[in-house]
Amino acid sequence: MNLAKISSNGQITVPIEVRRELGLKSGDKILFIRNKSGEMVVFNASIDAIKEAWAAFTGVAEAL
């Protein structure tokens, strides 16, 4: 279990273990989404955007 503290101006320091697991680096954006059971889930928004773009273009070159 990893614990983070929120500063007085709302900033969070993400623990190193979490940064490693999510592949986060300085300047990345993280996305908070509430799932169907009401829990907040954290995603690496940069990686997710790349994966979505990759999926959208998969097969396009072959179709040309």
Secondary structure, DSSP 8 states (H G I E B T S, - for coil): -----B-TTS-B---HHHHHHHT--TT--EEEEE-TTS-EEEEEHHHHHHHHHHHHHTTHHHH-
